[in-house]
Amino acid sequence: MIPSDWIALAQRRIEGQVERTPLTHDPELDLFIKWENRQVTGSFKIRGALNKVLSLELWEQQRGLVTASAGNHGQGVALAARQIGVHAIVFASSHAVPAKIEAMRALGAEVRLVDGGYEDAERAAQQCAVETGATWVSPYNDGQVIAGQATVGLEILEQLQPQVPGAVIVPVGGGGLIAGIGSVMEGVLPRPKVIGVQSVASPFFYRLYHHGTQQGAVEQESLADGLAGAIEEDSLTIPLARRTVDDFVLVTEEQIANAIVYAWDRHGEKIEGSAAVSLAVGMMKDFSRPHGPVVAVISVGNIQPLVHERICASD
């Protein structure tokens, strides 16, 4: 478990530097939606990155920061580095979304592209940290990063009062967000169900949860690019998910696209495929609803404009 005092301290540490994002109700789906796409940098990732960087000792900060990212975490680290006046290096796959690469650079990060997928970028980043002495800022495998992401769960509880969620649906890549939200929900009575979701195109954490291994997971191109890639075998998020997550489901690329269109048509919100997976679950006709309000976390909004236009035009 991530200690509750860590999470409370994270909330105080980043207060005033991140947005308190809206929680709204969709009457057609009977679904509450947490719009983290309206967050600073367009992603929940700033919460964990900023909390981690601000928790570092001065000497750790002054070494400079290095991380790996598909784009959203990298923007968070870049913004945190700029805030404390240090250099940040972000390793990204050469296949990463160009707009995200440019956004990281615009925030002052040095972006180094690596041939291959996200795992290749992560290995290169960790090697850079070892060789240069820069401070490694994991996208998910770090208690302070997870504590920062957990503040999403605290906000949901505060905004939903006096009701308590029956379930919270959370997109999962490396698992930092769901580990944080799950840690918060463990202290709630009656305890809300925590449901993780990934795309069938990259079901690594799904296989870990249901089968205990990532073997057999095959990564394909997906609208949910921010959730792609394997998880570090020793990641803190794995035992945390096993303890706090009640179910793990997969959605198709068609369901993701439909959710992107729904968010735009009904709410005027541009969301990434990586965030649309949770809304896709809430849109399922066969979704087994627990007693109490259901919350879908829309984690990110940094979709490429042309991709968004294409998806919405083809609907």
C-alpha positions as CSV (number, residue, x, y, z in Angstrom):
1,M,0.0,0.0,0.0
2,I,1.0,3.6,-0.6
3,P,0.7,5.2,2.9
4,S,-2.2,7.6,3.3
5,D,0.1,10.2,4.7
6,W,2.2,10.1,1.6
7,I,-0.9,10.8,-0.5
8,A,-2.1,13.6,1.8
9,L,1.4,15.2,1.6
10,A,1.4,14.8,-2.2
11,Q,-2.0,16.7,-2.3
12,R,-0.5,19.5,-0.3
13,R,2.7,19.6,-2.2
14,I,1.2,20.0,-5.6
15,E,-1.8,22.1,-4.5
16,G,-2.1,25.3,-6.5
17,Q,0.2,23.9,-9.2
18,V,-2.2,21.5,-10.8
19,E,-5.8,21.8,-11.8
20,R,-8.7,20.5,-9.7
21,T,-10.3,18.9,-12.7
22,P,-14.1,18.7,-13.1
23,L,-16.3,15.7,-12.2
24,T,-19.5,15.8,-14.2
25,H,-22.5,13.4,-14.6
26,D,-23.6,12.0,-18.0
27,P,-27.3,11.2,-17.6
28,E,-27.5,9.1,-20.8
29,L,-24.8,6.7,-19.6
30,D,-25.5,7.3,-15.9
31,L,-21.8,7.8,-15.5
32,F,-19.7,10.3,-13.6
33,I,-16.7,11.5,-15.7
34,K,-13.4,12.8,-14.2
35,W,-11.9,15.1,-16.9
36,E,-8.2,14.9,-16.3
37,N,-7.7,15.9,-19.9
38,R,-8.2,19.4,-18.6
39,Q,-5.2,19.1,-16.4
40,V,-2.0,21.1,-16.8
41,T,-0.2,19.5,-19.8
42,G,-3.5,17.8,-20.7
43,S,-2.7,14.8,-18.5
44,F,-2.9,13.4,-15.0
45,K,0.9,12.6,-15.3
46,I,1.9,16.1,-14.0
47,R,0.6,15.1,-10.6
48,G,3.0,12.2,-10.1
49,A,5.9,13.8,-11.9
50,L,5.6,17.0,-9.9
51,N,5.2,15.3,-6.6
52,K,8.2,13.1,-7.2
53,V,10.5,16.0,-8.3
54,L,9.4,18.2,-5.4
55,S,10.0,15.3,-3.0
56,L,13.7,15.0,-4.1
57,E,16.6,16.2,-2.0
58,L,18.2,19.3,-3.4
59,W,21.3,17.3,-4.5
60,E,19.1,14.9,-6.4
61,Q,17.4,17.7,-8.2
62,Q,20.6,19.4,-9.1
63,R,21.9,16.2,-10.8
64,G,19.2,16.8,-13.5
65,L,16.4,14.5,-14.4
66,V,16.0,11.7,-16.9
67,T,12.9,9.7,-17.8
68,A,11.3,7.6,-20.5
69,S,7.9,8.5,-21.9
70,A,5.4,8.1,-24.7
71,G,4.8,11.8,-24.2
72,N,2.5,12.7,-21.3
73,H,4.8,11.7,-18.4
74,G,7.7,13.4,-20.2
75,Q,5.7,16.7,-20.4
76,G,5.1,16.4,-16.6
77,V,8.8,15.9,-15.9
78,A,9.8,18.7,-18.3
79,L,7.4,21.1,-16.5
80,A,8.6,20.1,-13.1
81,A,12.2,20.5,-14.2
82,R,11.6,23.9,-15.5
83,Q,9.9,24.9,-12.3
84,I,13.0,24.0,-10.2
85,G,15.5,25.2,-12.9
86,V,17.2,21.9,-13.8
87,H,17.8,20.0,-17.1
88,A,15.5,17.1,-18.1
89,I,16.2,14.4,-20.6
90,V,13.3,12.4,-22.0
91,F,13.9,9.2,-23.9
92,A,11.0,8.3,-26.3
93,S,10.4,5.8,-29.0
94,S,11.0,7.0,-32.5
95,H,7.4,6.0,-33.1
96,A,6.1,8.4,-30.5
97,V,3.4,10.9,-31.5
98,P,5.2,13.9,-33.0
99,A,2.9,16.4,-31.3
100,K,3.9,15.0,-27.9
101,I,7.6,15.1,-28.8
102,E,7.3,18.8,-29.7
103,A,5.3,19.5,-26.5
104,M,8.1,18.0,-24.4
105,R,10.7,20.1,-26.2
106,A,8.6,23.2,-25.9
107,L,8.6,22.7,-22.1
108,G,12.4,22.7,-22.2
109,A,13.2,19.0,-22.2
110,E,15.9,17.4,-24.2
111,V,14.2,14.6,-26.1
112,R,16.3,11.6,-27.3
113,L,14.6,9.3,-29.8
114,V,15.3,5.6,-29.6
115,D,14.6,3.0,-32.3
116,G,12.0,0.5,-31.2
117,G,9.1,0.6,-28.8
118,Y,8.6,2.1,-25.3
119,E,10.6,-0.6,-23.5
120,D,13.6,0.2,-25.6
121,A,13.3,3.9,-24.7
122,E,13.0,3.0,-21.0
123,R,16.1,0.8,-21.0
124,A,18.1,3.5,-22.7
125,A,16.9,6.1,-20.2
126,Q,17.8,4.0,-17.2
127,Q,21.2,3.3,-18.7
128,C,21.7,7.1,-19.1
129,A,20.8,7.7,-15.5
130,V,23.4,5.1,-14.4
131,E,26.1,6.6,-16.7
132,T,25.5,10.3,-16.0
133,G,24.3,10.2,-12.4
134,A,21.1,12.0,-13.3
135,T,18.1,11.3,-11.2
136,W,15.7,8.7,-12.7
137,V,12.0,9.6,-12.6
138,S,10.0,6.5,-13.3
139,P,6.7,7.0,-15.1
140,Y,5.0,4.5,-12.7
141,N,7.4,2.4,-10.6
142,D,7.9,4.8,-7.8
143,G,6.0,5.4,-4.5
144,Q,6.1,9.2,-4.8
145,V,4.9,9.1,-8.4
146,I,2.0,6.8,-7.4
147,A,1.2,9.1,-4.4
148,G,0.9,12.0,-6.8
149,Q,-1.4,10.1,-9.1
150,A,-3.5,9.0,-6.1
151,T,-4.6,12.6,-5.7
152,V,-7.0,12.0,-8.5
153,G,-8.8,9.5,-6.2
154,L,-8.9,12.0,-3.4
155,E,-10.5,14.6,-5.6
156,I,-13.2,12.1,-6.8
157,L,-14.2,11.3,-3.2
158,E,-14.3,15.0,-2.3
159,Q,-16.3,16.0,-5.4
160,L,-18.8,13.1,-5.2
161,Q,-19.7,13.8,-1.5
162,P,-22.0,12.8,0.1
163,Q,-22.1,9.8,-2.2
164,V,-19.4,7.2,-2.4
165,P,-18.4,5.6,-5.7
166,G,-19.7,2.2,-6.4
167,A,-16.9,1.7,-8.9
168,V,-14.0,3.7,-10.5
169,I,-12.9,2.7,-14.0
170,V,-9.2,3.5,-14.7
171,P,-7.0,3.4,-17.8
172,V,-3.9,1.3,-17.2
173,G,-0.4,1.5,-18.8
174,G,2.3,1.0,-16.2
175,G,-0.3,1.1,-13.5
176,G,0.7,4.2,-11.5
177,L,-2.7,5.8,-11.8
178,I,-4.7,2.7,-10.8
179,A,-2.3,1.8,-8.0
180,G,-2.8,5.3,-6.6
181,I,-6.5,5.4,-6.9
182,G,-6.8,1.8,-5.6
183,S,-4.8,2.8,-2.5
184,V,-7.2,5.7,-1.9
185,M,-10.3,3.5,-2.3
186,E,-9.0,0.9,0.1
187,G,-9.7,3.3,2.9
188,V,-13.4,3.9,1.9
189,L,-16.4,2.1,3.3
190,P,-18.2,0.6,1.5
191,R,-15.1,0.0,-0.6
192,P,-15.6,1.0,-4.2
193,K,-14.7,-1.5,-6.9
194,V,-11.6,-0.5,-8.9
195,I,-11.7,-1.6,-12.5
196,G,-8.6,-1.5,-14.8
197,V,-8.9,-1.3,-18.6
198,Q,-6.5,-1.6,-21.5
199,S,-6.8,-2.1,-25.3
200,V,-6.7,-5.5,-26.8
201,A,-3.8,-4.2,-28.8
202,S,-1.5,-4.0,-25.8
203,P,-2.8,-6.2,-23.0
204,F,0.3,-6.5,-20.8
205,F,-1.1,-5.5,-17.4
206,Y,-4.3,-7.4,-18.2
207,R,-2.3,-10.6,-18.7
208,L,-0.3,-9.9,-15.5
209,Y,-3.5,-9.5,-13.5
210,H,-5.4,-12.5,-14.9
211,H,-2.6,-14.9,-15.7
212,G,0.4,-13.7,-13.6
213,T,2.7,-13.2,-16.6
214,Q,3.1,-10.8,-19.5
215,Q,4.1,-13.7,-21.8
216,G,1.8,-14.1,-24.7
217,A,0.9,-10.4,-24.8
218,V,1.5,-9.0,-28.3
219,E,1.7,-5.3,-28.9
220,Q,0.0,-3.9,-31.9
221,E,-0.7,-0.4,-33.1
222,S,-3.4,1.3,-31.1
223,L,-5.2,4.5,-30.6
224,A,-4.3,4.0,-26.9
225,D,-0.6,4.5,-27.6
226,G,0.0,6.0,-24.1
227,L,-1.0,2.6,-22.5
228,A,1.3,0.5,-24.7
229,G,4.3,-1.5,-23.6
230,A,5.4,-4.1,-21.1
231,I,5.7,-3.4,-17.4
232,E,9.0,-3.6,-15.4
233,E,8.9,-7.1,-13.7
234,D,9.7,-5.6,-10.3
235,S,7.3,-2.7,-10.5
236,L,5.5,-1.6,-7.3
237,T,2.3,-1.3,-9.3
238,I,2.0,-5.1,-9.8
239,P,1.5,-6.1,-6.2
240,L,-0.6,-2.9,-5.6
241,A,-2.9,-3.8,-8.5
242,R,-3.3,-7.3,-7.2
243,R,-4.3,-6.0,-3.8
244,T,-6.6,-3.1,-4.8
245,V,-8.0,-3.9,-8.3
246,D,-11.2,-5.8,-8.5
247,D,-11.3,-6.5,-12.2
248,F,-9.4,-5.9,-15.4
249,V,-11.1,-5.7,-18.8
250,L,-10.1,-5.1,-22.4
251,V,-11.7,-2.9,-25.1
252,T,-11.3,-3.0,-28.9
253,E,-10.0,-0.2,-31.1
254,E,-13.6,0.3,-32.4
255,Q,-14.9,0.8,-28.9
256,I,-12.0,3.3,-28.2
257,A,-12.9,5.3,-31.4
258,N,-16.6,5.3,-30.5
259,A,-15.7,6.7,-27.0
260,I,-13.5,9.4,-28.5
261,V,-16.5,10.4,-30.7
262,Y,-18.9,10.3,-27.8
263,A,-16.8,12.6,-25.7
264,W,-16.6,15.1,-28.5
265,D,-20.2,15.0,-29.6
266,R,-21.8,14.9,-26.2
267,H,-19.3,16.9,-24.1
268,G,-17.2,18.9,-26.5
269,E,-14.1,17.2,-25.0
270,K,-11.1,16.0,-27.0
271,I,-9.6,12.9,-25.4
272,E,-6.9,10.5,-26.3
273,G,-7.5,6.9,-27.0
274,S,-5.5,6.1,-23.8
275,A,-8.2,7.9,-21.9
276,A,-11.2,6.8,-24.0
277,V,-10.7,3.2,-22.8
278,S,-12.4,3.9,-19.5
279,L,-15.4,5.7,-21.2
280,A,-15.6,2.7,-23.6
281,V,-16.3,0.4,-20.6
282,G,-19.0,2.8,-19.3
283,M,-20.6,2.7,-22.7
284,M,-20.8,-1.1,-22.8
285,K,-24.4,-2.4,-22.7
286,D,-23.3,-5.5,-20.9
287,F,-21.2,-3.6,-18.3
288,S,-22.1,-5.1,-14.9
289,R,-22.9,-2.0,-12.7
290,P,-22.3,-2.2,-9.0
291,H,-24.5,-0.4,-6.5
292,G,-23.6,3.3,-6.3
293,P,-22.2,5.9,-8.7
294,V,-19.7,4.8,-11.4
295,V,-16.8,7.0,-12.2
296,A,-14.8,6.9,-15.4
297,V,-11.4,8.6,-15.3
298,I,-10.5,10.4,-18.5
299,S,-6.8,10.5,-17.9
300,V,-5.4,12.4,-20.9
301,G,-6.4,14.7,-23.8
302,N,-3.4,15.1,-26.0
303,I,-4.8,13.5,-29.1
304,Q,-3.3,14.6,-32.5
305,P,-5.8,17.0,-34.1
306,L,-5.7,15.2,-37.4
307,V,-6.3,11.8,-35.7
308,H,-9.2,13.3,-33.8
309,E,-10.7,14.8,-37.0
310,R,-10.3,11.5,-38.9
311,I,-12.0,9.5,-36.1
312,C,-14.9,11.9,-35.7
313,A,-15.4,12.3,-39.5
314,S,-15.6,8.5,-40.0
315,D,-18.3,8.0,-37.4
